[in-house]
Amino acid sequence: MNVSPGDVLIAKVPYTRDIPEGYIKTVPVKERPVLVISTVEFNTRESAFVVVPISSRIDRMDNYDVHISTQESVKCGLIKESVARPNLITTLSLERIVDRLGKASRPLMKKIYGQIRNILGLASK
């Protein structure tokens, strides 16, 4: 499957969760929505793609997250209001794709790329 920036996919993502002692326990994989942020050239050349995870847990939003309204979520193929988590960028192999849900709008992608620049200290001054 070819993927391009803005694609919203269901992918098999390594799942981690915090445990009380502060260590991280890795659970094999969970099928999760993700948003592709890497270029078509990268995705093709590397047989992989770079993604931002998407969560419906808007109650856990932090300063790094990008809100996805209910209206925008529907356009992306999601079932409810969500949040993109650009501080949790990861790379996945193309074999991990389960399904294509939809496509993010340009304004949403601009917000996400802007937040990534902020996180990396690349914001223009």
N, CA, C and O atoms as a GROMACS GRO file, in nm:
protein
  500
    1MET      N    1   0.085  -0.118   0.000
    1MET     CA    2   0.000   0.000   0.000
    1MET      C    3   0.089   0.124   0.000
    1MET      O    4   0.183   0.134   0.079
    2ASN      N    5   0.060   0.218  -0.087
    2ASN     CA    6   0.132   0.346  -0.088
    2ASN      C    7   0.069   0.438   0.015
    2ASN      O    8  -0.053   0.445   0.029
    3VAL      N    9   0.156   0.510   0.086
    3VAL     CA   10   0.105   0.606   0.184
    3VAL      C   11   0.168   0.741   0.158
    3VAL      O   12   0.281   0.751   0.108
    4SER      N   13   0.095   0.845   0.192
    4SER     CA   14   0.143   0.982   0.170
    4SER      C   15   0.109   1.067   0.292
    4SER      O   16   0.026   1.029   0.374
    5PRO      N   17   0.176   1.184   0.303
    5PRO     CA   18   0.150   1.271   0.418
    5PRO      C   19   0.000   1.302   0.431
    5PRO      O   20  -0.067   1.333   0.332
    6GLY      N   21  -0.048   1.294   0.553
    6GLY     CA   22  -0.188   1.324   0.579
    6GLY      C   23  -0.277   1.202   0.583
    6GLY      O   24  -0.391   1.210   0.629
    7ASP      N   25  -0.227   1.088   0.536
    7ASP     CA   26  -0.308   0.966   0.542
    7ASP      C   27  -0.331   0.929   0.688
    7ASP      O   28  -0.239   0.932   0.770
    8VAL      N   29  -0.455   0.893   0.719
    8VAL     CA   30  -0.489   0.842   0.851
    8VAL      C   31  -0.512   0.693   0.833
    8VAL      O   32  -0.598   0.649   0.756
    9LEU      N   33  -0.434   0.615   0.906
    9LEU     CA   34  -0.433   0.471   0.892
    9LEU      C   35  -0.461   0.402   1.025
    9LEU      O   36  -0.447   0.462   1.132
   10ILE      N   37  -0.501   0.277   1.017
   10ILE     CA   38  -0.496   0.189   1.133
   10ILE      C   39  -0.370   0.107   1.111
   10ILE      O   40  -0.351   0.046   1.005
   11ALA      N   41  -0.282   0.105   1.212
   11ALA     CA   42  -0.156   0.032   1.201
   11ALA      C   43  -0.130  -0.046   1.329
   11ALA      O   44  -0.178  -0.011   1.436
   12LYS      N   45  -0.052  -0.151   1.316
   12LYS     CA   46  -0.008  -0.228   1.432
   12LYS      C   47   0.110  -0.154   1.494
   12LYS      O   48   0.220  -0.152   1.439
   13VAL      N   49   0.085  -0.094   1.609
   13VAL     CA   50   0.182  -0.006   1.674
   13VAL      C   51   0.233  -0.072   1.802
   13VAL      O   52   0.153  -0.124   1.880
   14PRO      N   53   0.366  -0.072   1.824
   14PRO     CA   54   0.415  -0.121   1.954
   14PRO      C   55   0.349  -0.039   2.065
   14PRO      O   56   0.347   0.084   2.060
   15TYR      N   57   0.296  -0.107   2.161
   15TYR     CA   58   0.220  -0.041   2.267
   15TYR      C   59   0.300  -0.039   2.395
   15TYR      O   60   0.349  -0.143   2.440
   16THR      N   61   0.314   0.078   2.455
   16THR     CA   62   0.382   0.089   2.584
   16THR      C   63   0.287   0.158   2.682
   16THR      O   64   0.200   0.236   2.643
   17ARG      N   65   0.307   0.128   2.807
   17ARG     CA   66   0.229   0.194   2.911
   17ARG      C   67   0.319   0.213   3.032
   17ARG      O   68   0.408   0.131   3.058
   18ASP      N   69   0.296   0.319   3.103
   18ASP     CA   70   0.374   0.342   3.226
   18ASP      C   71   0.330   0.244   3.333
   18ASP      O   72   0.211   0.213   3.346
   19ILE      N   73   0.426   0.198   3.409
   19ILE     CA   74   0.393   0.114   3.524
   19ILE      C   75   0.436   0.189   3.649
   19ILE      O   76   0.524   0.275   3.640
   20PRO      N   77   0.379   0.160   3.765
   20PRO     CA   78   0.401   0.239   3.886
   20PRO      C   79   0.545   0.269   3.921
   20PRO      O   80   0.575   0.379   3.970
   21GLU      N   81   0.635   0.177   3.898
   21GLU     CA   82   0.774   0.199   3.936
   21GLU      C   83   0.845   0.300   3.846
   21GLU      O   84   0.960   0.335   3.872
   22GLY      N   85   0.778   0.346   3.742
   22GLY     CA   86   0.839   0.443   3.651
   22GLY      C   87   0.908   0.379   3.533
   22GLY      O   88   0.961   0.449   3.446
   23TYR      N   89   0.909   0.246   3.529
   23TYR     CA   90   0.966   0.176   3.414
   23TYR      C   91   0.860   0.167   3.307
   23TYR      O   92   0.743   0.195   3.330
   24ILE      N   93   0.903   0.127   3.189
   24ILE     CA   94   0.806   0.110   3.081
   24ILE      C   95   0.802  -0.037   3.044
   24ILE      O   96   0.905  -0.100   3.022
   25LYS      N   97   0.683  -0.090   3.037
   25LYS     CA   98   0.663  -0.228   2.995
   25LYS      C   99   0.611  -0.226   2.852
   25LYS      O  100   0.514  -0.155   2.822
   26THR      N  101   0.672  -0.301   2.764
   26THR     CA  102   0.628  -0.305   2.625
   26THR      C  103   0.537  -0.425   2.604
   26THR      O  104   0.571  -0.538   2.639
   27VAL      N  105   0.423  -0.398   2.546
   27VAL     CA  106   0.327  -0.501   2.510
   27VAL      C  107   0.339  -0.515   2.359
   27VAL      O  108   0.358  -0.414   2.291
   28PRO      N  109   0.328  -0.635   2.302
   28PRO     CA  110   0.360  -0.655   2.160
   28PRO      C  111   0.307  -0.547   2.064
   28PRO      O  112   0.385  -0.462   2.022
   29VAL      N  113   0.181  -0.546   2.030
   29VAL     CA  114   0.126  -0.444   1.940
   29VAL      C  115  -0.022  -0.424   1.967
   29VAL      O  116  -0.090  -0.512   2.020
   30LYS      N  117  -0.069  -0.307   1.929
   30LYS     CA  118  -0.212  -0.278   1.930
   30LYS      C  119  -0.244  -0.210   1.798
   30LYS      O  120  -0.162  -0.138   1.743
   31GLU      N  121  -0.362  -0.233   1.748
   31GLU     CA  122  -0.406  -0.163   1.627
   31GLU      C  123  -0.456  -0.026   1.669
   31GLU      O  124  -0.550  -0.014   1.747
   32ARG      N  125  -0.391   0.078   1.616
   32ARG     CA  126  -0.418   0.215   1.657
   32ARG      C  127  -0.426   0.306   1.535
   32ARG      O  128  -0.364   0.277   1.432
   33PRO      N  129  -0.501   0.417   1.546
   33PRO     CA  130  -0.498   0.516   1.438
   33PRO      C  131  -0.368   0.596   1.443
   33PRO      O  132  -0.319   0.631   1.551
   34VAL      N  133  -0.313   0.622   1.327
   34VAL     CA  134  -0.192   0.702   1.314
   34VAL      C  135  -0.206   0.797   1.196
   34VAL      O  136  -0.285   0.772   1.105
   35LEU      N  137  -0.130   0.904   1.199
   35LEU     CA  138  -0.130   1.004   1.093
   35LEU      C  139   0.009   1.007   1.030
   35LEU      O  140   0.108   1.029   1.099
   36VAL      N  141   0.017   0.985   0.900
   36VAL     CA  142   0.145   0.983   0.828
   36VAL      C  143   0.196   1.125   0.812
   36VAL      O  144   0.123   1.214   0.767
   37ILE      N  145   0.325   1.147   0.849
   37ILE     CA  146   0.386   1.280   0.834
   37ILE      C  147   0.508   1.277   0.740
   37ILE      O  148   0.560   1.383   0.706
   38SER      N  149   0.553   1.159   0.700
   38SER     CA  150   0.671   1.149   0.613
   38SER      C  151   0.632   1.162   0.466
   38SER      O  152   0.516   1.144   0.429
   39THR      N  153   0.731   1.195   0.384
   39THR     CA  154   0.707   1.216   0.241
   39THR      C  155   0.688   1.085   0.167
   39THR      O  156   0.729   0.979   0.214
   40VAL      N  157   0.625   1.093   0.051
   40VAL     CA  158   0.607   0.975  -0.035
   40VAL      C  159   0.743   0.917  -0.071
   40VAL      O  160   0.762   0.796  -0.071
   41GLU      N  161   0.839   1.005  -0.102
   41GLU     CA  162   0.974   0.959  -0.137
   41GLU      C  163   1.034   0.875  -0.024
   41GLU      O  164   1.086   0.766  -0.049
   42PHE      N  165   1.028   0.924   0.098
   42PHE     CA  166   1.080   0.849   0.213
   42PHE      C  167   1.007   0.716   0.228
   42PHE      O  168   1.070   0.612   0.244
   43ASN      N  169   0.874   0.721   0.223
   43ASN     CA  170   0.792   0.601   0.244
   43ASN      C  171   0.825   0.493   0.143
   43ASN      O  172   0.828   0.375   0.176
   44THR      N  173   0.850   0.533   0.018
   44THR     CA  174   0.881   0.438  -0.088
   44THR      C  175   1.023   0.385  -0.074
   44THR      O  176   1.046   0.265  -0.082
   45ARG      N  177   1.117   0.475  -0.054
   45ARG     CA  178   1.259   0.437  -0.047
   45ARG      C  179   1.287   0.348   0.073
   45ARG      O  180   1.363   0.251   0.061
   46GLU      N  181   1.228   0.378   0.186
   46GLU     CA  182   1.258   0.307   0.310
   46GLU      C  183   1.163   0.190   0.340
   46GLU      O  184   1.187   0.115   0.434
   47SER      N  185   1.057   0.176   0.262
   47SER     CA  186   0.952   0.076   0.293
   47SER      C  187   0.903   0.092   0.436
   47SER      O  188   0.872  -0.005   0.505
   48ALA      N  189   0.896   0.217   0.479
   48ALA     CA  190   0.853   0.253   0.613
   48ALA      C  191   0.786   0.390   0.605
   48ALA      O  192   0.790   0.455   0.501
   49PHE      N  193   0.726   0.432   0.715
   49PHE     CA  194   0.663   0.563   0.719
   49PHE      C  195   0.670   0.617   0.860
   49PHE      O  196   0.673   0.541   0.957
   50VAL      N  197   0.674   0.749   0.870
   50VAL     CA  198   0.683   0.816   1.000
   50VAL      C  199   0.543   0.866   1.034
   50VAL      O  200   0.474   0.926   0.951
   51VAL      N  201   0.502   0.840   1.160
   51VAL     CA  202   0.365   0.872   1.200
   51VAL      C  203   0.359   0.945   1.333
   51VAL      O  204   0.452   0.941   1.414
   52VAL      N  205   0.247   1.010   1.351
   52VAL     CA  206   0.207   1.068   1.478
   52VAL      C  207   0.088   0.985   1.526
   52VAL      O  208  -0.009   0.970   1.452
   53PRO      N  209   0.094   0.932   1.646
   53PRO     CA  210  -0.020   0.855   1.698
   53PRO      C  211  -0.142   0.946   1.719
   53PRO      O  212  -0.128   1.065   1.744
   54ILE      N  213  -0.259   0.887   1.709
   54ILE     CA  214  -0.385   0.957   1.735
   54ILE      C  215  -0.455   0.886   1.850
   54ILE      O  216  -0.459   0.763   1.855
   55SER      N  217  -0.510   0.963   1.941
   55SER     CA  218  -0.581   0.908   2.056
   55SER      C  219  -0.716   0.974   2.071
   55SER      O  220  -0.733   1.092   2.039
   56SER      N  221  -0.812   0.899   2.119
   56SER     CA  222  -0.944   0.957   2.150
   56SER      C  223  -0.949   1.007   2.295
   56SER      O  224  -1.051   1.058   2.339
   57ARG      N  225  -0.840   0.991   2.368
   57ARG     CA  226  -0.834   1.032   2.509
   57ARG      C  227  -0.802   1.182   2.519
   57ARG      O  228  -0.693   1.220   2.561
   58ILE      N  229  -0.899   1.265   2.480
   58ILE     CA  230  -0.877   1.410   2.484
   58ILE      C  231  -0.865   1.462   2.627
   58ILE      O  232  -0.816   1.572   2.649
   59ASP      N  233  -0.910   1.382   2.724
   59ASP     CA  234  -0.896   1.422   2.865
   59ASP      C  235  -0.750   1.419   2.909
   59ASP      O  236  -0.716   1.474   3.014
   60ARG      N  237  -0.664   1.357   2.830
   60ARG     CA  238  -0.521   1.350   2.863
   60ARG      C  239  -0.438   1.445   2.777
   60ARG      O  240  -0.315   1.432   2.773
   61MET      N  241  -0.501   1.538   2.709
   61MET     CA  242  -0.429   1.632   2.624
   61MET      C  243  -0.325   1.710   2.702
   61MET      O  244  -0.348   1.749   2.816
   62ASP      N  245  -0.209   1.731   2.640
   62ASP     CA  246  -0.109   1.816   2.703
   62ASP      C  247  -0.069   1.926   2.605
   62ASP      O  248  -0.126   1.937   2.497
   63ASN      N  249   0.028   2.007   2.641
   63ASN     CA  250   0.066   2.123   2.560
   63ASN      C  251   0.126   2.086   2.425
   63ASN      O  252   0.132   2.171   2.335
   64TYR      N  253   0.169   1.962   2.408
   64TYR     CA  254   0.228   1.920   2.281
   64TYR      C  255   0.126   1.866   2.183
   64TYR      O  256   0.154   1.858   2.063
   65ASP      N  257   0.010   1.829   2.230
   65ASP     CA  258  -0.092   1.766   2.147
   65ASP      C  259  -0.164   1.865   2.056
   65ASP      O  260  -0.166   1.985   2.082
   66VAL      N  261  -0.221   1.810   1.949
   66VAL     CA  262  -0.301   1.890   1.855
   66VAL      C  263  -0.442   1.832   1.856
   66VAL      O  264  -0.463   1.716   1.823
   67HIS      N  265  -0.538   1.916   1.894
   67HIS     CA  266  -0.678   1.874   1.901
   67HIS      C  267  -0.734   1.850   1.761
   67HIS      O  268  -0.708   1.928   1.669
   68ILE      N  269  -0.810   1.743   1.746
   68ILE     CA  270  -0.880   1.714   1.621
   68ILE      C  271  -1.029   1.716   1.654
   68ILE      O  272  -1.079   1.626   1.721
   69SER      N  273  -1.098   1.819   1.607
   69SER     CA  274  -1.240   1.836   1.638
   69SER      C  275  -1.322   1.719   1.585
   69SER      O  276  -1.276   1.640   1.503
   70THR      N  277  -1.445   1.709   1.634
   70THR     CA  278  -1.534   1.602   1.588
   70THR      C  279  -1.554   1.612   1.437
   70THR      O  280  -1.550   1.510   1.368
   71GLN      N  281  -1.574   1.733   1.386
   71GLN     CA  282  -1.594   1.752   1.243
   71GLN      C  283  -1.471   1.709   1.164
   71GLN      O  284  -1.483   1.639   1.063
   72GLU      N  285  -1.352   1.750   1.208
   72GLU     CA  286  -1.228   1.712   1.141
   72GLU      C  287  -1.204   1.562   1.154
   72GLU      O  288  -1.157   1.499   1.060
   73SER      N  289  -1.236   1.504   1.270
   73SER     CA  290  -1.219   1.360   1.292
   73SER      C  291  -1.297   1.279   1.189
   73SER      O  292  -1.246   1.182   1.134
   74VAL      N  293  -1.421   1.320   1.164
   74VAL     CA  294  -1.504   1.250   1.066
   74VAL      C  295  -1.439   1.256   0.929
   74VAL      O  296  -1.440   1.157   0.856
   75LYS      N  297  -1.383   1.372   0.891
   75LYS     CA  298  -1.315   1.385   0.762
   75LYS      C  299  -1.194   1.292   0.754
   75LYS      O  300  -1.159   1.244   0.646
   76CYS      N  301  -1.131   1.267   0.868
   76CYS     CA  302  -1.013   1.180   0.874
   76CYS      C  303  -1.050   1.032   0.878
   76CYS      O  304  -0.963   0.946   0.868
   77GLY      N  305  -1.180   1.003   0.892
   77GLY     CA  306  -1.224   0.865   0.902
   77GLY      C  307  -1.228   0.812   1.043
   77GLY      O  308  -1.246   0.693   1.065
   78LEU      N  309  -1.211   0.902   1.140
   78LEU     CA  310  -1.217   0.862   1.281
   78LEU      C  311  -1.362   0.870   1.329
   78LEU      O  312  -1.445   0.934   1.265
   79ILE      N  313  -1.391   0.804   1.439
   79ILE     CA  314  -1.531   0.800   1.483
   79ILE      C  315  -1.566   0.904   1.587
   79ILE      O  316  -1.684   0.926   1.616
   80LYS      N  317  -1.464   0.971   1.644
   80LYS     CA  318  -1.496   1.074   1.743
   80LYS      C  319  -1.381   1.173   1.757
   80LYS      O  320  -1.271   1.153   1.704
   81GLU      N  321  -1.409   1.279   1.829
   81GLU     CA  322  -1.311   1.382   1.860
   81GLU      C  323  -1.182   1.315   1.909
   81GLU      O  324  -1.187   1.221   1.989
   82SER      N  325  -1.068   1.363   1.862
   82SER     CA  326  -0.941   1.297   1.893
   82SER      C  327  -0.831   1.398   1.916
   82SER      O  328  -0.852   1.520   1.913
   83VAL      N  329  -0.711   1.345   1.939
   83VAL     CA  330  -0.593   1.428   1.959
   83VAL      C  331  -0.475   1.361   1.890
   83VAL      O  332  -0.454   1.240   1.903
   84ALA      N  333  -0.398   1.442   1.815
   84ALA     CA  334  -0.273   1.393   1.756
   84ALA      C  335  -0.162   1.419   1.856
   84ALA      O  336  -0.161   1.522   1.923
   85ARG      N  337  -0.068   1.325   1.868
   85ARG     CA  338   0.037   1.331   1.970
   85ARG      C  339   0.174   1.346   1.904
   85ARG      O  340   0.250   1.248   1.901
   86PRO      N  341   0.209   1.464   1.852
   86PRO     CA  342   0.337   1.480   1.780
   86PRO      C  343   0.462   1.463   1.865
   86PRO      O  344   0.572   1.454   1.810
   87ASN      N  345   0.448   1.459   1.997
   87ASN     CA  346   0.565   1.431   2.081
   87ASN      C  347   0.594   1.281   2.088
   87ASN      O  348   0.691   1.240   2.153
   88LEU      N  349   0.513   1.199   2.022
   88LEU     CA  350   0.532   1.054   2.022
   88LEU      C  351   0.554   1.000   1.880
   88LEU      O  352   0.506   0.892   1.846
   89ILE      N  353   0.627   1.075   1.798
   89ILE     CA  354   0.657   1.035   1.661
   89ILE      C  355   0.726   0.899   1.660
   89ILE      O  356   0.811   0.870   1.744
   90THR      N  357   0.686   0.815   1.563
   90THR     CA  358   0.751   0.685   1.549
   90THR      C  359   0.756   0.645   1.402
   90THR      O  360   0.682   0.699   1.319
   91THR      N  361   0.843   0.552   1.370
   91THR     CA  362   0.855   0.499   1.235
   91THR      C  363   0.805   0.355   1.235
   91THR      O  364   0.841   0.276   1.322
   92LEU      N  365   0.724   0.323   1.137
   92LEU     CA  366   0.667   0.188   1.125
   92LEU      C  367   0.696   0.132   0.987
   92LEU      O  368   0.708   0.207   0.890
   93SER      N  369   0.708   0.002   0.977
   93SER     CA  370   0.725  -0.062   0.846
   93SER      C  371   0.590  -0.068   0.776
   93SER      O  372   0.485  -0.069   0.840
   94LEU      N  373   0.593  -0.072   0.644
   94LEU     CA  374   0.470  -0.074   0.566
   94LEU      C  375   0.384  -0.197   0.597
   94LEU      O  376   0.262  -0.193   0.581
   95GLU      N  377   0.447  -0.306   0.641
   95GLU     CA  378   0.371  -0.428   0.674
   95GLU      C  379   0.277  -0.407   0.792
   95GLU      O  380   0.186  -0.487   0.813
   96ARG      N  381   0.298  -0.302   0.868
   96ARG     CA  382   0.214  -0.278   0.986
   96ARG      C  383   0.080  -0.212   0.954
   96ARG      O  384  -0.005  -0.198   1.042
   97ILE      N  385   0.061  -0.172   0.829
   97ILE     CA  386  -0.066  -0.108   0.791
   97ILE      C  387  -0.178  -0.212   0.791
   97ILE      O  388  -0.164  -0.319   0.732
   98VAL      N  389  -0.288  -0.177   0.857
   98VAL     CA  390  -0.405  -0.264   0.861
   98VAL      C  391  -0.512  -0.210   0.767
   98VAL      O  392  -0.574  -0.286   0.693
   99ASP      N  393  -0.535  -0.077   0.770
   99ASP     CA  394  -0.643  -0.018   0.691
   99ASP      C  395  -0.617   0.131   0.673
   99ASP      O  396  -0.546   0.193   0.753
  100ARG      N  397  -0.676   0.188   0.571
  100ARG     CA  398  -0.672   0.332   0.548
  100ARG      C  399  -0.808   0.388   0.588
  100ARG      O  400  -0.912   0.340   0.543
  101LEU      N  401  -0.806   0.491   0.674
  101LEU     CA  402  -0.931   0.550   0.721
  101LEU      C  403  -0.972   0.674   0.644
  101LEU      O  404  -1.090   0.691   0.611
  102GLY      N  405  -0.877   0.762   0.616
  102GLY     CA  406  -0.910   0.888   0.552
  102GLY      C  407  -0.787   0.974   0.535
  102GLY      O  408  -0.674   0.926   0.533
  103LYS      N  409  -0.811   1.105   0.522
  103LYS     CA  410  -0.704   1.200   0.496
  103LYS      C  411  -0.725   1.324   0.581
  103LYS      O  412  -0.836   1.377   0.590
  104ALA      N  413  -0.617   1.370   0.645
  104ALA     CA  414  -0.622   1.493   0.724
  104ALA      C  415  -0.622   1.615   0.632
  104ALA      O  416  -0.564   1.612   0.524
  105SER      N  417  -0.686   1.720   0.676
  105SER     CA  418  -0.691   1.844   0.598
  105SER      C  419  -0.556   1.916   0.603
  105SER      O  420  -0.475   1.890   0.692
  106ARG      N  421  -0.533   2.005   0.508
  106ARG     CA  422  -0.410   2.085   0.508
  106ARG      C  423  -0.395   2.169   0.635
  106ARG      O  424  -0.287   2.172   0.692
  107PRO      N  425  -0.502   2.236   0.681
  107PRO     CA  426  -0.488   2.314   0.804
  107PRO      C  427  -0.448   2.228   0.925
  107PRO      O  428  -0.367   2.272   1.007
  108LEU      N  429  -0.502   2.107   0.935
  108LEU     CA  430  -0.465   2.019   1.046
  108LEU      C  431  -0.318   1.978   1.032
  108LEU      O  432  -0.245   1.977   1.131
  109MET      N  433  -0.275   1.945   0.912
  109MET     CA  434  -0.135   1.906   0.890
  109MET      C  435  -0.041   2.022   0.924
  109MET      O  436   0.066   2.000   0.981
  110LYS      N  437  -0.080   2.145   0.890
  110LYS     CA  438   0.003   2.261   0.923
  110LYS      C  439   0.020   2.274   1.074
  110LYS      O  440   0.129   2.304   1.123
  111LYS      N  441  -0.089   2.252   1.148
  111LYS     CA  442  -0.082   2.259   1.295
  111LYS      C  443   0.013   2.153   1.350
  111LYS      O  444   0.094   2.180   1.439
  112ILE      N  445   0.002   2.033   1.296
  112ILE     CA  446   0.086   1.922   1.345
  112ILE      C  447   0.233   1.947   1.311
  112ILE      O  448   0.319   1.931   1.397
  113TYR      N  449   0.262   1.986   1.187
  113TYR     CA  450   0.402   2.016   1.150
  113TYR      C  451   0.455   2.133   1.232
  113TYR      O  452   0.572   2.133   1.271
  114GLY      N  453   0.370   2.232   1.259
  114GLY     CA  454   0.412   2.345   1.342
  114GLY      C  455   0.447   2.301   1.483
  114GLY      O  456   0.545   2.348   1.540
  115GLN      N  457   0.367   2.212   1.537
  115GLN     CA  458   0.394   2.163   1.672
  115GLN      C  459   0.523   2.079   1.675
  115GLN      O  460   0.598   2.085   1.772
  116ILE      N  461   0.548   2.003   1.570
  116ILE     CA  462   0.673   1.926   1.562
  116ILE      C  463   0.792   2.021   1.559
  116ILE      O  464   0.893   1.997   1.626
  117ARG      N  465   0.782   2.130   1.481
  117ARG     CA  466   0.890   2.230   1.479
  117ARG      C  467   0.912   2.289   1.618
  117ARG      O  468   1.026   2.308   1.661
  118ASN      N  469   0.802   2.318   1.689
  118ASN     CA  470   0.815   2.371   1.825
  118ASN      C  471   0.885   2.272   1.917
  118ASN      O  472   0.974   2.309   1.993
  119ILE      N  473   0.844   2.147   1.911
  119ILE     CA  474   0.903   2.042   1.996
  119ILE      C  475   1.052   2.029   1.970
  119ILE      O  476   1.130   2.010   2.064
  120LEU      N  477   1.093   2.040   1.842
  120LEU     CA  478   1.234   2.023   1.806
  120LEU      C  479   1.313   2.153   1.813
  120LEU      O  480   1.433   2.154   1.786
  121GLY      N  481   1.247   2.263   1.848
  121GLY     CA  482   1.316   2.391   1.857
  121GLY      C  483   1.349   2.449   1.721
  121GLY      O  484   1.447   2.522   1.708
  122LEU      N  485   1.269   2.417   1.620
  122LEU     CA  486   1.293   2.464   1.484
  122LEU      C  487   1.199   2.576   1.443
  122LEU      O  488   1.198   2.618   1.327
  123ALA      N  489   1.119   2.625   1.536
  123ALA     CA  490   1.022   2.730   1.505
  123ALA      C  491   1.094   2.856   1.461
  123ALA      O  492   1.197   2.894   1.517
  124SER      N  493   1.037   2.920   1.360
  124SER     CA  494   1.097   3.046   1.313
  124SER      C  495   1.076   3.155   1.418
  124SER      O  496   0.976   3.156   1.489
  125LYS      N  497   1.172   3.246   1.424
  125LYS     CA  498   1.164   3.352   1.525
  125LYS      C  499   1.134   3.484   1.463
  125LYS      O  500   1.124   3.585   1.534
   0.00000   0.00000   0.00000
